[in-house]
Amino acid sequence: MILRHVQHKHASRNTIMHALFIYYFLGVKRVVIARLFRKSVSTISSWIERYENTSDYDRNVATVVGSFSDEHKHWVVSYYKANPVAYLDEAKRAFETHFKKYCTSR
């Protein structure tokens, strides 16, 4: 059960570090490491390549650009100050009406 859960998950930074240690210091082949960590050989190879190119083993972090301006944020705060018990769907509807801009309510 644990293996099924772990098999399709992103590897933690610690897991990648251990795989690199096994590769560089113990000299274990990529195929064996892939079998040990239940990852594909191409995944192990990309970890090694990333480490050799950047000297880092952390995953790439996607930068998210916020689409709400300071004006939008101030409006939301003032809306909830005026309507402290408003539900999220009410605030969303009021925001979209006021700014003529769609927003998700996740």
C-alpha positions, 0 to 999 in steps of 0.5 A: 500500500505504501509503495503504491502511494509513493510511486506516483508522487514527486520525490522530496528533496531528501530523496533526491539527495539520497539518490545522488549520494548513492550514485556519486559516492557508492557508484551504483548504476542509474538502473539500480537506483531507479529500481530502489526508488521506484522511479524511471531511469530518465527521472534519475538521469534528470536529477543527476543532469540537473545536479551536474549543471546547476550544483543543486538538486531542488525541483524547479519552482514555478513563479506565479504572477499575481493577477490582482493589483493592490486596488483589487486587494484593498477592495476585498479588504474593505468589502469584508470590513463592510460585510464581515459575514459575507460568504465567499460566493457573495464577495466573488460576485460583488468583485466581478460586478465591480471590476468586470473581471472574472476570478476563481473562488478556490 
